[in-house]
Amino acid sequence: MDAVTVNAKLKLGFSQELVPLILSGKMTTSYRLGFKYDFLEIGDLIELENSQTKETIGLATITAKKKVTFLDLPQKFNESLEGKRKRLESYYKTSISNSDNFLMLEFNFLTNSTDSGTIQL
């Protein structure tokens, strides 16, 4: 197996409640407010992190990237538009308008990891 050095700059944080969904493979898409992560490219190896504990969840590769607005975001089952807005406002700690830009990032979860740095794949 090859050793891969992970660049700490290529890191996405996730709410603790989302970590089990990522680990189980049920969550493979993330929507990020604004274009802070627009530097990421398809094929980039990234580190996924629990935002509350700052622990590394594991590694993933970016498989798709697209710019969308709030109105383009999918809604969870039985979630109203205002419910979605309130949920995202609680994550981002800011108000969200219909025209706010989001970056959709799809990823392929590769491996669990508790250490950053060099990882055997």
RAJO-V609462 format. One record per run of one state. SS is the DSSP state (helix for helix, strand for strand, loop for the rest). FROM is the first residue (numbers start at 1). LEN is the number of residues. If there is no record, write none. Layout:
[[SS:FROM:LEN] [SS:FROM:LEN]]
This chain:
[[loop:1:2] [strand:3:3] [loop:6:5] [strand:11:4] [loop:15:1] [helix:16:9] [loop:25:4] [strand:29:5] [loop:34:11] [strand:45:6] [loop:51:5] [strand:56:14] [helix:70:3] [loop:73:8] [helix:81:12] [loop:93:8] [strand:101:12] [loop:113:5] [strand:118:3] [loop:121:1]]
